[in-house]
Amino acid sequence: MTARIPGPDRTAPDEVAGLWERFKATGDERAREGLILHYSPLVKFVAGRVGVGLPRNVDQADLVSYGIFGLIDAIDKFEPERGFKFETYAINRIKGAILDELRALDWVPRSVRARAREIERSMAELEHRLQRTPTDEELADHMGIPLEDLQDALAEISTLGLVALDEMLSPEGGAAMVDLVPDPRGTNPEAAFQAEETRRILADAINRLPDRERLVLTLYYYEGLTLAEIGEVLGVTESRVCQIHAKSVMSLRNRIGERSHG
Protein backbone atom coordinates (compact mmCIF):
# COMPACT_ATOMS: atom_id res chain seq x y z
CA MET A 1 0.00 0.00 0.00
CA THR A 2 1.33 3.44 -0.89
CA ALA A 3 0.31 6.88 0.28
CA ARG A 4 -2.09 8.75 -1.95
CA ILE A 5 0.21 11.70 -2.51
CA PRO A 6 -1.34 13.90 -5.19
CA GLY A 7 0.38 14.13 -8.50
CA PRO A 8 1.67 17.51 -9.63
CA ASP A 9 0.25 19.24 -12.68
CA ARG A 10 0.48 17.64 -16.09
CA THR A 11 3.86 19.05 -17.02
CA ALA A 12 5.77 16.38 -18.93
CA PRO A 13 8.61 14.65 -17.00
CA ASP A 14 11.19 15.83 -19.54
CA GLU A 15 9.98 19.40 -19.14
CA VAL A 16 10.22 19.15 -15.33
CA ALA A 17 13.75 17.80 -15.63
CA GLY A 18 14.56 20.75 -17.85
CA LEU A 19 13.17 23.18 -15.28
CA TRP A 20 15.35 21.63 -12.58
CA GLU A 21 18.42 21.77 -14.80
CA ARG A 22 17.87 25.42 -15.75
CA PHE A 23 17.09 26.53 -12.20
CA LYS A 24 20.01 24.76 -10.56
CA ALA A 25 22.47 25.80 -13.27
CA THR A 26 21.51 29.45 -13.66
CA GLY A 27 18.97 30.36 -10.96
CA ASP A 28 16.43 31.11 -13.70
CA GLU A 29 13.42 32.65 -11.93
CA ARG A 30 10.98 31.49 -14.63
CA ALA A 31 12.17 27.92 -14.12
CA ARG A 32 11.77 28.34 -10.37
CA GLU A 33 8.21 29.60 -10.82
CA GLY A 34 7.50 26.64 -13.08
CA LEU A 35 8.69 24.22 -10.40
CA ILE A 36 6.58 25.95 -7.73
CA LEU A 37 3.49 25.66 -9.93
CA HIS A 38 4.26 22.04 -10.82
CA TYR A 39 4.62 20.89 -7.21
CA SER A 40 2.01 23.17 -5.60
CA PRO A 41 -0.53 20.31 -5.10
CA LEU A 42 1.85 18.90 -2.49
CA VAL A 43 1.17 21.94 -0.30
CA LYS A 44 -2.58 21.33 -0.21
CA PHE A 45 -1.94 17.65 0.54
CA VAL A 46 0.34 18.39 3.50
CA ALA A 47 -1.90 21.17 4.80
CA GLY A 48 -4.76 18.71 4.82
CA ARG A 49 -2.76 16.22 6.85
CA VAL A 50 -1.57 18.82 9.35
CA GLY A 51 -5.04 20.33 9.61
CA VAL A 52 -6.61 17.16 11.02
CA GLY A 53 -7.42 17.78 14.67
CA LEU A 54 -6.62 21.49 14.68
CA PRO A 55 -9.05 23.96 16.24
CA ARG A 56 -11.74 25.26 13.89
CA ASN A 57 -10.35 28.79 14.03
CA VAL A 58 -7.24 27.63 12.15
CA ASP A 59 -8.04 28.36 8.50
CA GLN A 60 -7.01 25.73 5.96
CA ALA A 61 -6.11 28.50 3.51
CA ASP A 62 -3.66 29.88 6.07
CA LEU A 63 -1.99 26.48 6.37
CA VAL A 64 -1.59 26.38 2.59
CA SER A 65 -0.02 29.84 2.55
CA TYR A 66 2.44 28.81 5.28
CA GLY A 67 3.25 25.65 3.35
CA ILE A 68 4.07 27.53 0.15
CA PHE A 69 7.12 28.98 1.91
CA GLY A 70 8.22 25.46 2.77
CA LEU A 71 7.83 24.38 -0.86
CA ILE A 72 9.91 27.33 -2.06
CA ASP A 73 12.58 26.51 0.53
CA ALA A 74 12.58 22.87 -0.61
CA ILE A 75 13.02 23.85 -4.26
CA ASP A 76 15.85 26.22 -3.40
CA LYS A 77 17.72 23.66 -1.29
CA PHE A 78 17.00 20.43 -3.16
CA GLU A 79 19.97 18.70 -4.80
CA PRO A 80 18.70 16.47 -7.64
CA GLU A 81 22.07 14.81 -8.04
CA ARG A 82 21.77 13.15 -4.64
CA GLY A 83 19.16 10.84 -6.12
CA PHE A 84 16.32 11.46 -3.65
CA LYS A 85 12.70 11.87 -4.71
CA PHE A 86 11.75 15.54 -4.49
CA GLU A 87 8.21 14.88 -3.26
CA THR A 88 9.51 13.07 -0.17
CA TYR A 89 11.97 15.86 0.58
CA ALA A 90 9.42 18.62 -0.03
CA ILE A 91 6.70 17.13 2.16
CA ASN A 92 8.98 17.36 5.20
CA ARG A 93 9.93 20.96 4.40
CA ILE A 94 6.32 22.00 3.82
CA LYS A 95 5.17 20.38 7.04
CA GLY A 96 8.01 22.03 8.94
CA ALA A 97 7.07 25.47 7.60
CA ILE A 98 3.43 25.02 8.61
CA LEU A 99 4.28 23.80 12.10
CA ASP A 100 6.84 26.59 12.57
CA GLU A 101 4.16 29.19 11.85
CA LEU A 102 1.62 27.47 14.08
CA ARG A 103 4.14 27.38 16.93
CA ALA A 104 4.82 31.08 16.40
CA LEU A 105 1.10 31.75 16.76
CA ASP A 106 1.17 29.71 20.00
CA TRP A 107 -2.28 28.27 19.35
CA VAL A 108 -1.81 25.10 21.44
CA PRO A 109 -3.39 25.41 24.91
CA ARG A 110 -0.87 25.53 27.75
CA SER A 111 -2.66 22.66 29.44
CA VAL A 112 -1.96 20.41 26.45
CA ARG A 113 1.71 21.37 26.39
CA ALA A 114 1.96 20.71 30.13
CA ARG A 115 0.34 17.30 29.75
CA ALA A 116 2.77 16.43 26.93
CA ARG A 117 5.74 17.28 29.15
CA GLU A 118 4.23 15.27 32.00
CA ILE A 119 3.74 12.18 29.84
CA GLU A 120 7.24 12.42 28.38
CA ARG A 121 8.79 12.81 31.84
CA SER A 122 6.84 9.80 33.14
CA MET A 123 7.89 7.73 30.13
CA ALA A 124 11.54 8.58 30.77
CA GLU A 125 11.23 7.49 34.39
CA LEU A 126 9.58 4.18 33.47
CA GLU A 127 11.98 3.42 30.61
CA HIS A 128 14.92 3.97 32.93
CA ARG A 129 13.38 1.64 35.51
CA LEU A 130 12.10 -1.05 33.13
CA GLN A 131 14.83 -0.79 30.47
CA ARG A 132 12.12 -1.00 27.80
CA THR A 133 9.20 0.96 26.44
CA PRO A 134 6.35 0.87 28.99
CA THR A 135 2.90 -0.30 27.96
CA ASP A 136 0.03 2.16 27.96
CA GLU A 137 -1.33 0.47 31.07
CA GLU A 138 1.99 0.80 32.93
CA LEU A 139 2.30 4.45 31.94
CA ALA A 140 -1.24 5.31 33.01
CA ASP A 141 -0.74 3.52 36.33
CA HIS A 142 2.56 5.35 36.93
CA MET A 143 0.84 8.69 36.27
CA GLY A 144 -2.16 7.77 38.37
CA ILE A 145 -4.69 8.46 35.62
CA PRO A 146 -7.26 6.29 33.79
CA LEU A 147 -5.94 4.51 30.69
CA GLU A 148 -8.58 6.22 28.54
CA ASP A 149 -7.41 9.67 29.69
CA LEU A 150 -3.82 8.81 28.76
CA GLN A 151 -4.79 7.56 25.31
CA ASP A 152 -6.96 10.61 24.64
CA ALA A 153 -4.04 12.87 25.62
CA LEU A 154 -1.61 10.98 23.35
CA ALA A 155 -3.99 11.28 20.40
CA GLU A 156 -4.42 15.01 20.97
CA ILE A 157 -0.68 15.56 21.35
CA SER A 158 0.01 13.75 18.08
CA THR A 159 -2.66 15.44 15.96
CA LEU A 160 -1.70 18.88 17.30
CA GLY A 161 1.85 18.39 16.01
CA LEU A 162 3.55 18.50 19.41
CA VAL A 163 5.58 15.39 18.62
CA ALA A 164 7.33 14.97 15.30
CA LEU A 165 10.39 12.95 14.43
CA ASP A 166 11.80 15.66 12.17
CA GLU A 167 11.43 18.28 14.90
CA MET A 168 13.19 16.01 17.36
CA LEU A 169 16.14 15.59 15.02
CA SER A 170 16.33 19.29 14.26
CA PRO A 171 14.70 21.45 16.97
CA GLU A 172 15.06 24.57 14.85
CA GLY A 173 12.72 22.95 12.34
CA GLY A 174 12.82 22.23 8.64
CA ALA A 175 14.79 18.99 8.72
CA ALA A 176 13.92 16.23 6.32
CA MET A 177 14.66 12.57 6.90
CA VAL A 178 16.82 12.50 3.77
CA ASP A 179 19.03 15.18 5.33
CA LEU A 180 20.34 12.48 7.65
CA VAL A 181 21.88 10.56 4.77
CA PRO A 182 25.54 11.60 4.28
CA ASP A 183 26.33 13.25 0.96
CA PRO A 184 28.18 10.56 -1.05
CA ARG A 185 30.41 13.23 -2.55
CA GLY A 186 31.89 13.77 0.90
CA THR A 187 32.25 17.53 0.44
CA ASN A 188 31.74 18.17 4.16
CA PRO A 189 33.30 15.36 6.24
CA GLU A 190 32.22 16.83 9.59
CA ALA A 191 28.60 17.26 8.54
CA ALA A 192 28.63 13.81 6.96
CA PHE A 193 29.95 12.28 10.19
CA GLN A 194 27.32 14.05 12.30
CA ALA A 195 24.54 12.97 9.95
CA GLU A 196 25.77 9.37 9.99
CA GLU A 197 26.05 9.36 13.78
CA THR A 198 22.52 10.77 14.13
CA ARG A 199 21.23 8.17 11.67
CA ARG A 200 22.95 5.38 13.59
CA ILE A 201 21.58 6.48 16.96
CA LEU A 202 18.10 6.95 15.53
CA ALA A 203 18.12 3.56 13.78
CA ASP A 204 19.26 1.85 16.99
CA ALA A 205 16.54 3.59 19.02
CA ILE A 206 13.84 2.69 16.47
CA ASN A 207 14.96 -0.95 16.41
CA ARG A 208 14.46 -1.13 20.17
CA LEU A 209 10.82 -0.08 19.93
CA PRO A 210 8.02 -2.68 20.05
CA ASP A 211 7.09 -4.02 16.62
CA ARG A 212 3.85 -2.06 16.23
CA GLU A 213 5.40 1.27 17.23
CA ARG A 214 8.33 0.70 14.87
CA LEU A 215 5.93 -0.10 12.02
CA VAL A 216 3.88 3.07 12.59
CA LEU A 217 6.99 5.27 12.37
CA THR A 218 8.22 3.46 9.26
CA LEU A 219 4.91 3.78 7.44
CA TYR A 220 4.41 7.42 8.42
CA TYR A 221 7.88 8.90 7.96
CA TYR A 222 9.47 6.66 5.35
CA GLU A 223 6.50 5.36 3.31
CA GLY A 224 4.45 8.58 3.53
CA LEU A 225 1.17 6.95 4.56
CA THR A 226 -1.42 9.04 6.36
CA LEU A 227 -2.48 8.15 9.89
CA ALA A 228 -5.81 6.91 8.52
CA GLU A 229 -4.06 4.67 5.99
CA ILE A 230 -1.81 3.26 8.70
CA GLY A 231 -4.93 2.49 10.71
CA GLU A 232 -6.24 0.47 7.75
CA VAL A 233 -2.98 -1.47 7.54
CA LEU A 234 -2.97 -2.27 11.27
CA GLY A 235 -6.71 -2.76 11.58
CA VAL A 236 -7.11 -0.05 14.23
CA THR A 237 -8.68 3.41 14.37
CA GLU A 238 -6.88 6.55 13.27
CA SER A 239 -7.07 7.76 16.87
CA ARG A 240 -5.19 4.67 18.02
CA VAL A 241 -2.48 5.31 15.42
CA CYS A 242 -2.15 8.87 16.76
CA GLN A 243 -1.63 7.46 20.24
CA ILE A 244 1.02 5.01 19.07
CA HIS A 245 2.78 7.73 17.05
CA ALA A 246 2.95 10.18 19.96
CA LYS A 247 4.17 7.57 22.41
CA SER A 248 6.79 6.27 19.95
CA VAL A 249 8.28 9.68 19.26
CA MET A 250 8.38 10.52 22.97
CA SER A 251 10.22 7.26 23.62
CA LEU A 252 12.73 7.98 20.85
CA ARG A 253 13.28 11.50 22.14
CA ASN A 254 14.06 10.14 25.59
CA ARG A 255 16.45 7.51 24.28
CA ILE A 256 18.29 9.81 21.91
CA GLY A 257 18.55 12.42 24.66
CA GLU A 258 20.16 9.85 26.94
CA ARG A 259 22.64 8.83 24.24
CA SER A 260 23.48 12.45 23.40
CA HIS A 261 24.17 13.36 27.02
CA GLY A 262 25.60 10.03 28.08
Secondary structure as UniProt FT lines:
FT   HELIX           13..26
FT   HELIX           29..39
FT   HELIX           41..51
FT   TURN            52..53
FT   TURN            56..57
FT   HELIX           60..77
FT   HELIX           80..82
FT   HELIX           86..105
FT   HELIX           110..130
FT   HELIX           136..143
FT   HELIX           147..159
FT   TURN            160..161
FT   HELIX           165..169
FT   TURN            171..172
FT   HELIX           177..180
FT   TURN            184..185
FT   HELIX           189..207
FT   HELIX           211..217
FT   HELIX           218..222
FT   HELIX           227..234
FT   HELIX           238..261
//
